[in-house]
Amino acid sequence: MIAQTLIVRAADIAHPDVPGWRLVIAALIGFAIIIALITWLKLHPFLALTIGAISVGLMAGLNPADTVTSFSNGFGATMGSVGVLVALGAMFGKILADSGGADRIVDTLVSRASPRALPWVMALVGSIIGLPMFFEIGLVLLMPVIILVARRSGQPLMKIAMPAIAGLSTMHALVPPHPGPLTAIGQLNANLGLTLLFGVIVAIPTVIIAGPLFAGLAAKWAPVPVPDLFATGDPEQQKGRTRPSFGATMTCVLLPVVLMMAKAIADIFEPKSMSAWKLVLDFLGTPMIALLLTVIIGMVVLGRGGRMGRDGIMGSVESGLPPIAGIILIVGAGGGFKQVLIDTGIGDVITGLVAQSGVSVLLIGWFVAALVRVATGSATVAIVTASGIMAQSAAGLSPTHTALLVLAVGSGSVFLSHVNDAGFWLVKQYLGTTIGQTFKTWTVVECLISVVGLAGVMALSLVV
């Protein structure tokens, strides 16, 4: 299970015997160091997260050797799971674009959807692609489609991009079998079926508000031209180019969705089954295996469909990796920072504060995730860290409220994306926006998802 791969239980690292106030202060100073290094000194987020994590460990009372071990454990565990997924997703996204598969999807969407319906179609596409994938992977897969749809349709870029990105990010936060909610489900011992049901209920209005409804404002606030990316030459010439069929392309795109969804459904109805078919689904539905199969099948189906040849296919797959090297390092460092927070015992302190505060545990879970998100820039790190910290607080909750806590943490994990978030820079670079325009579009979308998601969770908590 993903939760088991993302979290390292470093039994040989004992919590430091220091007062709780010192741990809280150490964490707050660590957050401030990370933000200051990135925003004021313009240091790369990988270095800032590394320095911040080591600073927190030392200030919280871990000895230097244990601090380094804790960070390395978290970094290695995250790189071994998230890093592999991001790399595989980038490979598939590149071959999807180079083979003409993305172009085929674009032509089909533009020809069958009216200009008014196109933002809603893109929200649906983003939601489907976002179901099983980490945000960075889904964004890499979606960007060729977003940019080419905007170019061919003549619609403002933000009317196409924001709904797709909203769908993608909402799935990241709220709906299993996305790896983020699955991680929180494992750590909080929540019921997968209940979380899936509540997640869908909350996600639908969230995507609508943050996606198609906000897209009109985003287009006014950031009237940027469509970037000259994923250009495939003269559209008239492209009509004669051999490309994969729409059915073959969508089969490849949805393959990881189907595999991971099948595993999640099997886990709901046959959680303890050891039958052969269940073991096969457990294997094929593992995110790494699902994406690995998608890359391999994509190389064959999309590569042959686009008449790329062996050298073209290999070159395309290889060229997809360099652009995401920095993302992988940032996510890995975020995992290291998360592990330091856990090994210092800050989770125990938070649990005690929750018990004494009288504030709703759902609000606390959202706030902790939002704090980690703002500090580290990673929604994945935020949901993993916050759910780990809130695990003890969740022990006494009912199954329904434990499921809602998963969604509260997920909502908080996407709050206020800014300059220390890899997604912020990915969106900025792909869409060609200024930093200010990225704040007025992408950052607002993330805040809408977070706040509307929390409102949906709190509303459900009153009736279940």
N, C-alpha and C positions, 0 to 999 in steps of 0.2 A: 504494500500500500504506500501511496506517495508520502503520507505523513511519516511513515517509518523511515523513508529514505531521506527526508528533508531534515530530520531532527536527530542530532547526535546526543545520546545520553552519556556524557563523559563522567562515568562513575568515579574515575580517579581524580576528578576536580571537585574539591569540597567547597561549599559556599563559604565565603569569608565571614569571620565572626566580627561583624561591625554593625553599628546601629543602623536601623532602617532609614533614618533621615539622611545618613551619609550616602546610602545607595541611591536614594532618589536624587540627591544633589549631583552625584556622579553621573547619573543618566542624563539629567538636564544639561549639565556642562558638556557632556559628550555630544548631545544633540546640537548644542550651540556651536561647538567646535566644527562639526561637520558642515553646518549651514554657512558658517563664517568662511571656512576654507574654500567652499565652492563659490559663494556669491561675492566675497570681497577679494580673495586672492586668486580666483579663477582656477583653482586647482582641480585636476581631474577627479570626478566623483569616486573612482576606485581608490585613489590615494587618500582622499578625504575620509571615506568610510573606514579605511584601514587605520588611519591615525586616530580617528574618533573611537573606534572599537578598542584599540590598545589603551587609549587614555581612560576610557570608562573602566576597563578591567583593573588598571593600576590604581585609579582613584577609589574604586570600590573595595580594594583590599586584596585582590588576587595577586599572588606573587608573579613576577615577570614571566617565568617559565609557563605557569598555568594560563596566564593571559594569552601568550602566543599559542599554546596548545588549543585553548578554547576557540580562538579565532580560526586557527588552521582547520580544526574539526568542522566548524560551521561552513567555512569556505569550501572545503573538500566535499562535504555532503551536498551542498547546493550546486557546486560545479558538476558533480556526478549525476545530478538529476536535471535541474533546470538548464544548466549549460548545454548538456547534450540535446535537450529539446529545442532550445533556441537555434543551435547549429543545424539540426535536421529540418526545422521549419524554414530557415533561410535557404537551405539547399533546394527544398521543394518550391519555395516562392520564386527562386531564380529560374528554375526550369519551367515553371508555369508561365512566366513572362516570356522567356526566350523561345519556347516552343510554339508560341501563338495561342496557347490555351487560354490565357487571361484575355487576349484579344477576342477570342471566340465568345467567352462569357459576356464581354462588353457589348459586342455586336448584338447578341441575343437579348440582353437586358434593354438596350437602347431601342431596339426595333419593336419590342413587345410591351413596353411600359410607356405610358404617356408622361410628358414632362412633369405634370402635377403628381403623378404616382411614383416617379422615380426615387425621391427621397425615402418613401416608405419601403420601396423594394430594397434599397440599399441598407436600410435599418434591419430588414429581415435577413439579408445576406450576411451582414456583420454579426448578427445574433447567431446564425447557424454556424458560421465559421468559428465564432468565438467560443462555442460550447465546450470543446475539449482542449483548447489550446491556451498556453500562457500568452499574455497580451502581446509581447514582442513578436512571437511567432505569427499570431493572427494578423498583426499589423503588417508584417512583411508580406504575408499572403494577400492581404486586401489592397495594399497600396497600388499595385499595377492595375487592379480592377477599378479602384476609385479614380485614379488619374485618367485612365483611358475612357471611362464612362463620362467624366466631366468634359473631356476633350471632344468626344464624338457627339454628345447630346447638346453641347452649347450652354448647359446650365452653369450657374456660378459654382465655383469649386467647393465652397463651404456647404452648399445645399446638398451636395453629393457626399462629401467627406464626413461631415459631422454626424449624420444619421448612422453611417456604417461604423464609425468609431464608437459612437454611443452604444450601439448594439454589442460590439466587441467587448467594450469595457464593462458593461452591465453583466454580461455572462461571466466575465472574470471575477466579478465581485459576489454574485448572488446565486448562480445556478450550477449545481453539480450536473454532469460529471466533469465540470471544469476543475483542473487540479487545485486551484486556490480554495474553493469551498470544500473540496474533498479533504484537503489537508486539515482545515478547521474541524470538519466532521470527525476525523480521526482523533484529533487532539482533545476535543470537547466531548467525545463519546456520544455524538448526536445520532439520531435516526436518519438514515439517508433518504428514505421515502418521504418523511415529513419535511425534511429540508428541501428536497426537490419540489414538492408541492407548494410550499410557502415561497420558495425562491421564484418559481414561475409567476405566482400571483403578484409578488412585489415587482418582478422584472418588467412585466408588460407595461404598466403605466410609466415606469422609470425610463424605459427606452423611448416611449412616445414623447415624453416631456423633454428629455435631454437630447433627443434625436431630431425627428422631423419638425417638431414645434419650435425648437430653438434654432434650427438651421437657417431660418429666414433672417433672424437677428444676426447670426454669425456671418452671413453673407454681406450684411450691411456694415458690420464692424471690421471685416477683413476682406475687402474686395480685391483679392489677389488673383493674378492670372494663373491659368493651369500650368504647372511646371513642365519643362521640356524633359520629362523623364519617361522611360519605357517607350520611347518613340519607335515606331515600327515603319517609318517611311510614309509615302503617299498612300492614303487609305484606298485609293482606286487600285494601286498596285498590290496592296495587301489582299484584295478580294481574290486575286488569282493565286495567292500563296497557299501551299498545302498546310493546313492546320489541323489539330485534333478536333474531333467532333465535340459538340456541346455535351452530349451524353457521356462521352469518355472523360472529358475534362471535369465535369461535375462529379463523376464517380470517383475520380482521384481526390478531388477537394474534400468530398464528404466521407471518404473512406475512414480517416481517423475518427470522425464524429460517430460513425456507425459502430466502429469497433469499441470505442470507449463507452458509448451509450449502452451497447449490448452487455458489456461487463457490469455497468452500474445497475441495469435492470435485473441481471442475474443475481447480483449481490443483494438486491431488495427481496426477491422472491425465493432464492435458494442460498442464503448467506453461508450455510455450513456444509453445503453439498461438496462431496469429493468425487463426483462423477466425472467421466472423461470429458464430456462436453463443457462442463463448468471449468475444469482445469485449462482447457484450450482457450475458452473465453477470457479467463483470468490472465493468461499469457498474452494473447493477441490484443486485449484491451488495456494492457499496461501502456502508459503514454509513450515511453521510449520505443517499444516494439511497434505500436500503431503508427508512429511517425516514420520509423525506419522502413516499415513495409510500404508506407505511402511514397517515400522517396524512391525506393527500388521500383515499385510499380509505375510511378510517375516517369522515371527514366525510360522505361520500356514503352508505356502507352503514349505519354506526351512526346517523348523524344522521337519515336517512330512516326507518330501522327503528324509531327512537325517536320519530318524528314531532316532531322538534325545531323544524323550520322554519329558514329561512336565518339570521334574527337569533339564534335560539337556538344554532345551530351556531357562528356567529362569536363570540358572547359566551362560549361554553364554551371555545373554543380560546384566546381572548385571556386569559381568567381563569386559564389554566393556567401562564402565564409569571411573574407577579410572585413567587409563592412560591419559585421556584428561582433567582432572580437572585443571591442570596448564594452559592448552591452553585457557580454558574458562575464567579463571581469567585474563590472559594477554589481551585477546580480550576485556573483560569488562573494564579493566583499560585504554586500548586504547580509548574506547568510552568516558570514563570520561575525558581523556586528550583532546579529540576532542571538547567536550562540553565547557571546560574551554577556549579553543582557540576562540570558537565562542562567548561566553558570555563576553569575554574581549573586543570585538570589533575589533579584528585583521582582520576579514573579510572585514570590512569597509575600513581599512587602505590599504589592498591589492587591493581593487577595485580602490581606488584613485591612487595608484601607477601604476596600469595597464592603467588607462585612460591617465596618463601623460607620460608614457614611450614610447609609439609608437610601442612597440614590439607586435608581433602577440599574440592575446589573447589565441590562441591554444598553443603556446610555454609557455606562462605564466601558463596556466592551467596544462600543463605537469610538469613544474618546481615545482609548489606548491605541486602537488601530490607526486612528487619524493622526495621533501624535507621532507614532513610529513612521507612518507614511510621509508626513511633512519632514521629519528628520532624515530619513534614509532615502526617500525618493522611490522606493520600490513597493508596489502594491503586494507583490508576492512576499517580500520580507515582512511587511506590515501584518498581513493576515496570518502568517506563520508565527511571528513573534507575539502578536496580541492573543491569538488563540492559545498559545503555550502559557502565556502569563495568566489568562483567565480560566485555565483548565480547573484549578482547584475551586474557583468560585462557581463553576458550572456543575459541580458534583451534586449539589442539593436541589437543582432545578428539575421541573417536570420535563418529560420528553418534548412537549411542544415548545416550551420556553428555551430549552437547550438548542432546538433547531432554530429558533428565532435569534438566539445569541450568535450562532454561526453567521446568520444574515446581517446582524448588526455589526459584527466584526468585519465581514466582507464589505459592507457599505463604508465603514470608516477607512478601509484599506485603500480606497481610491480618492480620498479627499485631497483637494488642493495640490494637484501636481504642479511643481515649479521646477526651478533650474537644476535641482539635484536628481531629477527623475529622468531615466533614460528614455521613457516614453515621450516626455516633453520635447527632447531634442530630436527624437525620431520623427515626430509629427511636424516639428518646425522645419527640419531639413527636407522631408519629403514634400510638404505642401508649399515650401518657399515663403513662409511667413516671417515677419520680424518677431523679436521676443515679445513686444507689446501685443501684437496680433495673436500670438500663440497663447498669451495669458487671456485675451478676450474671447478666445474660441475654445481651444483644448482644455484650458484650466477651468473655465466656466462649465463645460460639459462634465468634467470630473466632479466638480462641486455639486452640480445638479444631481448626478447619479448618486452621490453619497448622501445628500440631504433628503432627496425624494425616497431613496431606499430606506433610510432610517425612519422617515415618516410612515412608510408602509409597514415596517416592522413594528413600530409602536402602535399603529392602528390594529394590526393583527393581534398584538399582545392583549388588547382589551376584549377580544371576542373568542380567543382559544385558550 
